[in-house]
């Protein structure tokens, strides 16, 4: 984003993904998965630089090939299985020469390759109103998937998680949304205080299910390929 906007775009991309090894450089319709997030961020026209935050030399090299900036590698201890995605992004933000002028951070996970430039612009527009400290993208959930959840009970038995409170037909169930991980924006000060993108003063933008696929396993990759081929 232009310097006076004080927001940077970051893409966290660790090398140690377990369920889909080397996920961020796996090919999706002929391009590495991470390329989609880099290209769409640049396509918005809002950012002069897109920062990829990784501890992995191969990912760093691929990211640079597709136009991203990798100022330095992130320490490996900040890229582990249990480390939240915003941690390496905050690390890189704090290491930039103009870090004291950076007020907010956009985080684009490479595992969401189908987001559009318009989705990103909509999130930034919502955030720029000054009402929210956090803005995340969400997708509608089938109300039956949420309200009709069942969990193990005693012995071999199961039970409705909410009891019979929501044992109603779909038109009578309240709408529910899930964060899809595609777009996450925060004031850096609020992010540091909350420790996640889900602190107080949270706003959302809705993105449709066909642009909200989260790549975690092989099936998700194939689903994205099918959508891209249409």
SVG drawing of the C-alpha trace seen along z (x, -y; Angstrom):
<svg xmlns="http://www.w3.org/2000/svg" viewBox="-39 -10 56 58">
<polyline fill="none" stroke="black" stroke-width="0.4" points="0.0,0.0 1.2,-3.5 3.4,-4.8 0.8,-7.2 -1.6,-4.3 0.6,-2.7 -0.6,0.9 1.6,3.7 0.6,6.9 2.1,10.1 1.9,13.8 2.9,16.4 4.4,19.4 6.2,22.0 7.9,25.0 6.8,27.6 3.2,28.3 2.3,31.8 -1.0,32.9 0.0,31.7 3.9,31.7 5.5,28.7 2.0,27.3 3.0,23.8 5.1,24.8 2.8,27.6 1.6,27.0 -2.0,25.8 -3.0,25.6 0.6,25.2 1.7,22.6 2.9,23.0 0.2,22.5 1.8,19.4 1.9,17.7 -1.9,17.1 -1.8,15.1 1.2,13.0 -0.3,12.3 -3.7,11.3 -2.2,9.0 -0.2,7.2 -3.2,7.2 -5.2,5.0 -2.8,2.1 -2.8,1.2 0.6,2.5 4.0,1.7 5.5,4.7 4.1,8.0 6.1,9.5 6.4,13.3 7.2,14.4 9.0,17.8 11.9,19.8 12.3,21.8 14.8,21.0 12.9,22.8 9.6,20.9 11.6,17.7 13.0,18.3 9.7,19.1 8.0,16.1 10.6,13.8 10.1,15.3 6.4,14.3 7.1,10.7 7.1,10.9 9.7,9.4 11.4,11.6 13.6,9.2 15.0,12.1 14.2,15.5 12.0,15.8 13.6,17.8 12.5,21.4 11.0,21.3 8.4,18.7 7.2,21.1 6.3,24.2 3.1,26.3 1.6,24.5 2.7,21.0 -0.2,18.7 0.1,17.3 0.3,13.7 3.6,14.3 6.0,14.5 4.1,11.6 4.6,9.4 8.2,10.4 8.8,9.2 6.8,6.1 9.0,5.2 12.2,5.8 11.3,3.4 13.3,0.1 10.1,-1.9 8.4,0.3 7.6,-2.6 5.3,-4.0 3.4,-0.7 0.0,-0.9 -1.8,2.2 -1.2,5.5 -3.0,7.5 -2.4,11.3 -3.1,13.5 -2.6,17.2 -1.4,19.1 -3.8,21.8 -6.6,19.6 -5.7,19.4 -9.1,18.5 -9.7,15.0 -10.2,12.2 -8.6,8.7 -12.1,7.4 -12.3,9.5 -9.1,7.9 -10.2,4.4 -13.6,4.9 -11.8,6.0 -9.5,3.0 -12.3,0.7 -14.3,2.0 -11.2,1.7 -10.3,-1.8 -13.6,-3.2 -12.0,-3.3 -14.8,-1.4 -12.9,1.9 -9.5,3.0 -9.9,6.3 -11.6,7.4 -11.7,11.1 -13.4,12.8 -16.2,15.2 -18.3,17.7 -21.9,18.9 -22.2,22.3 -25.1,24.6 -27.1,24.0 -27.6,27.8 -23.8,28.3 -23.5,26.0 -26.8,26.2 -27.2,29.9 -23.8,30.8 -23.5,34.1 -20.8,35.1 -19.9,38.3 -21.7,38.8 -21.3,41.6 -20.4,45.1 -21.5,45.8 -24.1,43.0 -24.0,39.6 -26.0,36.4 -26.9,33.1 -24.3,30.5 -27.0,27.8 -29.6,30.2 -33.0,29.7 -32.6,25.9 -32.0,25.8 -33.8,29.0 -35.7,27.0 -36.1,27.0 -33.5,25.0 -35.6,21.9 -36.1,21.5 -32.4,21.7 -30.3,18.4 -27.5,17.8 -24.0,18.9 -20.7,17.9 -17.2,19.4 -13.9,17.5 -12.3,18.9 -8.7,17.7 -8.6,15.9 -8.3,12.3 -7.3,11.1 -6.6,7.5 -5.6,5.9 -4.1,2.8 -0.7,4.0 -1.2,2.6 -4.6,4.4 -3.1,7.6 -0.2,7.5 -2.7,7.1 -5.2,9.7 -2.8,12.3 -5.1,13.2 -7.2,11.6 -10.3,12.1 -10.1,9.4 -12.7,6.8 -14.0,4.4 -14.1,7.2 -15.7,6.7 -16.2,9.1 -16.6,9.3 -18.5,12.2 -16.8,14.1 -18.7,16.9 -17.9,20.5 -16.3,20.9 -13.6,18.3 -13.2,19.5 -11.6,23.0 -8.9,23.6 -6.2,26.0 -5.3,28.4 -5.3,31.8 -5.0,33.3 -8.7,33.2 -8.8,29.4 -6.0,29.0 -8.0,31.0 -11.2,29.0 -9.3,25.8 -8.1,27.2 -11.6,28.1 -12.9,24.6 -10.0,22.9 -10.7,25.1 -14.3,24.0"/>
</svg>
